[in-house]
């Protein structure tokens, strides 16, 4: 079976978000870390739902939600970085989120074009 790039990348990203969440908890950062955990792991969950979609419209709906979650995750990461609530280097996490957003945006765009 062919490897699904977004499926793999979103799962790996979720794992890195979980690890970051643990580090943030150790630093006693509880509010943004919880939001980050929810949105960062939701990306892959919605990708999985999209792959199992019942139709192209269902796929588009779920993959669009995944894109929204990726953008929300980027927001929380930017807040962590700019607020200096942590000493953890957030840049690598931000780069990964940008990569996911780019891939998901391309998928949404292509799927919309195929539907029209």
N, C-alpha and C positions, 0 to 999 in steps of 0.2 A: 504494500500500500504506500502511495506517495505521501511524503511528509508535508504536512500543512504548516507553512512558515508562521502564520499569525497564531495558530494554535500553540505551537512550540514556544514562540517568543512571548506570548501573553502568559503562559504557564511559568516560564522561567522568570519573567518580570514579577509575577505574584510571589514567587519564592524569595526574590530579593527584597520585595516590600515587606514580607513577613520578617526577614532577618533585620531589616532596618527598624521595623516596629519594635522588635525585641531590644535593640540598642537604645532606641528612644525611651522605652519604658525604664531601662536601667538608669537613664539620665533624668528620670522623673518628668518626662514630657508626655502627658497623658491625653490632651485634647486633640491636637493636630495629628498625633500618631494614630489615634483611633480612626479619624476621618480618612487618613492616608491608607490604613489597613483595609477599610471597607471599599474605598474606590479602587485601590490598586489590585485587589484580588477579584473585584467584580468584572474587570476587563476580560479576563480569561473565562470567567463563568458565562458571560454573555456571548463570547466567541463560541464556546461549546454549544450554547443554545442555538446560535445562528446556524452552526454546521448541521444541527439536527432539525432545522426549520422545515416546516411543512410546505412552504412555497417560496418563491423568490421574494415576494413581499414580506413574508415572515422573516426570511434571512436578512433582508435590508433593515427591517425594524430592529432586530436584535444586534446586528453589527453596528448600527447607528447608536444604539445605547452603549455599546462597548466603546465607541469613539468618544461619546460624552463622558464616560467614566475615565477614559484616558486623559481627557482634557482636565477633568476635575482633579485627577491625581497630579498632573503637572502643576496645577494651582497650589495644592498643598505642599508640594516639593519646593516651589518658588517661595512660598511663605516661610517654610523652614529655613531656607537659605538666607533670604533677605532679613528675616527677623533676628537672626543669629541666636535662636533658642538652643542651638546645639553646636558642638564643635565638629560634628561629623561632616565630611565633605559630601555635599549633595549633588555635585556636578555630574557624576557618573549616572546617578539615578535620573536626573533631568534629561541627560542625553538618551537614555533608554526610553523615557517617556516620549520624547520627541520622535524617536524612531517608530514607536508603536502608533503614534498619532499619524505619522506620514503613511504608514502601511494601511491603517484603517481608513484614512481619508481616501486613499486610492481605491480601496475595495468598495467603499460607499459610492464613490463617483462612477466607477465601472458598472456596478450593479444598477444604479439609477439609469445609466445610459442604456443598458440592456433591457430594462423594463419599459423604457419609452420608445 
